[in-house]
Amino acid sequence: MNSDLANSKRRVAIIGGGITGLAAAHRLSEIDSTAEVTLFEAGNRVGGILETIRRDGYLIERSADMFTTKEPWALDLCRRVGLEDQLMNTNEAFRRAFVVFRGRLVPVPEGFTLMSPAKMWPVLRTPLLSGWGKARLAWERFVPTRHDRSDESLHDFAIRRLGREVYDRLVQPLIGGIYTADPTKLSMQAAMPEFVAMEQEWGNLTRGVREKATKTKREGTGARYGMFLGLRDGMESLIDAIVAHLPVDCVRLNSPVQCIRRHEHTWELTVEGEPDSCDFDALIVATRAPHAADLLRAIDGGLSQELTGIQYASAAVPVFGYRRDQITHPLDGFGFVVPFVEKRQILSGSFTSIKFPGRAPDDSVLFRVFIGGACQEELMSLSDEELYSIAERELAELLGIRGEPQIRELVRWNQAMPQYHLGHLDRVARIEQMASHLPAFALAGNAYRGVGIPFCVRSGELAAEAVCS
Ligand SMILES: Cc1cc2nc3c(=O)[nH]c(=O)nc-3n(C[C@H](O)[C@H](O)[C@H](O)COP(=O)(O)OP(=O)(O)OC[C@H]3O[C@@H](n4cnc5c(N)ncnc54)[C@H](O)[C@@H]3O)c2cc1C
């Protein structure tokens, strides 16, 4: 199919049918209903990393099972595609997590928010920290503010402000579980800017967290929803709802874009296995960074090289269903994280059907275990059986589980999680600068300014607005 330049409708191509590409397509349909949008997806389904499966009465999320409402973009999109009645708060009865401490599960002190305590009393009582560790944490308010604005790693920031013990026992496992990153390389400015800003504004995190809590109370932002939301029928219902709002024939499955060429006024795309190319007025690339780098190599070598510089980590997620009577632990929380200092082979475990009731048959519990990440990448070379056996053994030890699981599933995410290493924001600024020189073009996805679903949605929507401006 060749371009029809007389056609006055804007023809927009989107490469990548994950949540980012779909959010871009949806936003385009909102702002320019006459645009002809074509979304090319290499695989045989849309959704990318997001996928929900149902098996034997269990509802299993293969990756994300919730999103934050702190940033409003995913919640807004759910409302716009008619999913408001599907939104699901996490189970209020058990809103807490555990940390593994000398082989057993100990609750994260109440009010401890990733980096800093909003309440001191629970921290003083926790067995997770020694007297010295607690004293060092209490001293945080007297640690001088860092005025050097250069990038700092999570490891350096947390040890400087909170001390080694709080880092080892709380910060590393809690944040490591989110980013599956090497904390000595993870950029605070890119991954956790709110804590950097807190130090700058209030001088220390202890005061910053309190001021923030008071402000939220005063402004009565009184969230209608909890800080995290899931969807009753799983994340895939968001994908389905977006697709239902797109024009028929917008999505082309099994269509891996192989080559992009730039002409004077158009973008030409060639799809693998198809003899004819297609021309478009605008282009959004919503793939992972290495795929974008491959596609853009012939267009802008420098941009392609910067994209290649964004590294990715892998993880495996063994999923298990057990009967409740096989488990000794009361499961009075959402799951646990494992500090590196415990020297175990898993990163964390989630009590999925406790967090979201209804995701397992009445007498059963669904667990997800996370293995790998940037610091244990070597575990990804293990066979499925070996990964199952590590996860089953660890769950049995930590939760007192007896016998075989009723069901098990294994998901492997190879090179799926972008790593925001030191210098990430500078790299992204260079990427954005170079991309801005390409006409009617935008990059979007979790590689740039946020890995969570709300950030992907925002990134896709901004890309749609940019190519329409
Ligand atoms: C295990 C795990 C758990 C997670 N948990 C959470 C969570 O609880 N909450 C949260 O907010 N986030 C979570 N995330 C992060 C979130 O799920 C992802 O950041 C998000 O889904 C990424 O979406 P995306 O569209 O940017 O990329 P992807 O989903 O990777 O989509 C990119 C798409 O591009 C396609 N593609 C690539 N090359 C081409 C080509 N040449 N032509 C056509 N198509 C192409 C791919 O096939 C793919 O479908 C989790 C991620 C993982 C891996």
The ligand as an SDF file (V2000), in Angstrom:
LIG
                    3D

 53 58  0  0  0  0  0  0  0  0999 V2000
    6.8350   -9.1030   36.5070 C   0  0  0  0  0  0  0  0  0  0  0  0
    6.3750   -7.6830   36.3800 C   0  0  0  0  0  0  0  0  0  0  0  0
    5.5250   -7.1370   37.3400 C   0  0  0  0  0  0  0  0  0  0  0  0
    5.0790   -5.8260   37.2170 C   0  0  0  0  0  0  0  0  0  0  0  0
    4.2350   -5.3190   38.1660 N   0  0  0  0  0  0  0  0  0  0  0  0
    3.7470   -4.0700   38.0370 C   0  0  0  0  0  0  0  0  0  0  0  0
    2.7560   -3.5830   38.9360 C   0  0  0  0  0  0  0  0  0  0  0  0
    2.2940   -4.3010   39.8510 O   0  0  0  0  0  0  0  0  0  0  0  0
    2.2890   -2.3140   38.7460 N   0  0  0  0  0  0  0  0  0  0  0  0
    2.7190   -1.5210   37.7210 C   0  0  0  0  0  0  0  0  0  0  0  0
    2.2480   -0.3710   37.6100 O   0  0  0  0  0  0  0  0  0  0  0  0
    3.6400   -1.9600   36.8360 N   0  0  0  0  0  0  0  0  0  0  0  0
    4.1520   -3.2150   36.9520 C   0  0  0  0  0  0  0  0  0  0  0  0
    5.0460   -3.6930   36.0400 N   0  0  0  0  0  0  0  0  0  0  0  0
    5.4850   -2.8070   34.9440 C   0  0  0  0  0  0  0  0  0  0  0  0
    4.4690   -2.6890   33.7980 C   0  0  0  0  0  0  0  0  0  0  0  0
    3.7480   -3.8890   33.6670 O   0  0  0  0  0  0  0  0  0  0  0  0
    5.2030   -2.3890   32.4920 C   0  0  0  0  0  0  0  0  0  0  0  0
    6.0520   -1.2680   32.6430 O   0  0  0  0  0  0  0  0  0  0  0  0
    4.2490   -2.0940   31.3340 C   0  0  0  0  0  0  0  0  0  0  0  0
    3.2800   -3.1080   31.1900 O   0  0  0  0  0  0  0  0  0  0  0  0
    5.0530   -1.9210   30.0420 C   0  0  0  0  0  0  0  0  0  0  0  0
    4.1810   -1.6310   28.9830 O   0  0  0  0  0  0  0  0  0  0  0  0
    4.7320   -1.1410   27.5750 P   0  0  0  0  0  0  0  0  0  0  0  0
    3.5770   -1.0050   26.6570 O   0  0  0  0  0  0  0  0  0  0  0  0
    5.5900    0.0800   27.7380 O   0  0  0  0  0  0  0  0  0  0  0  0
    5.7310   -2.2850   27.0620 O   0  0  0  0  0  0  0  0  0  0  0  0
    5.4250   -3.7830   26.6420 P   0  0  0  0  0  0  0  0  0  0  0  0
    4.3190   -4.3410   27.4320 O   0  0  0  0  0  0  0  0  0  0  0  0
    6.7550   -4.4590   26.6540 O   0  0  0  0  0  0  0  0  0  0  0  0
    4.8980   -3.6590   25.1320 O   0  0  0  0  0  0  0  0  0  0  0  0
    5.7410   -3.4450   24.0410 C   0  0  0  0  0  0  0  0  0  0  0  0
    5.1130   -4.1560   22.8450 C   0  0  0  0  0  0  0  0  0  0  0  0
    5.8760   -3.8390   21.6740 O   0  0  0  0  0  0  0  0  0  0  0  0
    5.8280   -4.9760   20.8260 C   0  0  0  0  0  0  0  0  0  0  0  0
    6.9190   -4.8380   19.8360 N   0  0  0  0  0  0  0  0  0  0  0  0
    8.2630   -4.8440   20.0500 C   0  0  0  0  0  0  0  0  0  0  0  0
    8.9350   -4.6990   18.8760 N   0  0  0  0  0  0  0  0  0  0  0  0
    7.9710   -4.5720   17.9130 C   0  0  0  0  0  0  0  0  0  0  0  0
    8.0290   -4.3800   16.4960 C   0  0  0  0  0  0  0  0  0  0  0  0
    9.1950   -4.2900   15.8480 N   0  0  0  0  0  0  0  0  0  0  0  0
    6.8570   -4.3230   15.8120 N   0  0  0  0  0  0  0  0  0  0  0  0
    5.6620   -4.4260   16.4420 C   0  0  0  0  0  0  0  0  0  0  0  0
    5.5520   -4.6030   17.7900 N   0  0  0  0  0  0  0  0  0  0  0  0
    6.6930   -4.6650   18.5070 C   0  0  0  0  0  0  0  0  0  0  0  0
    6.0060   -6.1320   21.7920 C   0  0  0  0  0  0  0  0  0  0  0  0
    5.5610   -7.3480   21.2020 O   0  0  0  0  0  0  0  0  0  0  0  0
    5.1410   -5.6820   22.9650 C   0  0  0  0  0  0  0  0  0  0  0  0
    3.8170   -6.1810   22.8710 O   0  0  0  0  0  0  0  0  0  0  0  0
    5.5050   -5.0150   36.1190 C   0  0  0  0  0  0  0  0  0  0  0  0
    6.3530   -5.5650   35.1510 C   0  0  0  0  0  0  0  0  0  0  0  0
    6.7900   -6.8850   35.2630 C   0  0  0  0  0  0  0  0  0  0  0  0
    7.6910   -7.4610   34.1950 C   0  0  0  0  0  0  0  0  0  0  0  0
  1  2  1  0
  2  3  1  0
  2 52  2  0
  3  4  2  0
  4  5  1  0
  4 50  1  0
  5  6  2  0
  6  7  1  0
  6 13  1  0
  7  8  2  0
  7  9  1  0
  9 10  1  0
 10 11  2  0
 10 12  1  0
 12 13  2  0
 13 14  1  0
 14 15  1  0
 14 50  1  0
 15 16  1  0
 16 17  1  0
 16 18  1  0
 18 19  1  0
 18 20  1  0
 20 21  1  0
 20 22  1  0
 22 23  1  0
 23 24  1  0
 24 25  2  0
 24 26  1  0
 24 27  1  0
 27 28  1  0
 28 29  2  0
 28 30  1  0
 28 31  1  0
 31 32  1  0
 32 33  1  0
 33 34  1  0
 33 48  1  0
 34 35  1  0
 35 36  1  0
 35 46  1  0
 36 37  1  0
 36 45  1  0
 37 38  2  0
 38 39  1  0
 39 40  1  0
 39 45  2  0
 40 41  1  0
 40 42  2  0
 42 43  1  0
 43 44  2  0
 44 45  1  0
 46 47  1  0
 46 48  1  0
 48 49  1  0
 50 51  2  0
 51 52  1  0
 52 53  1  0
M  END
$$$$
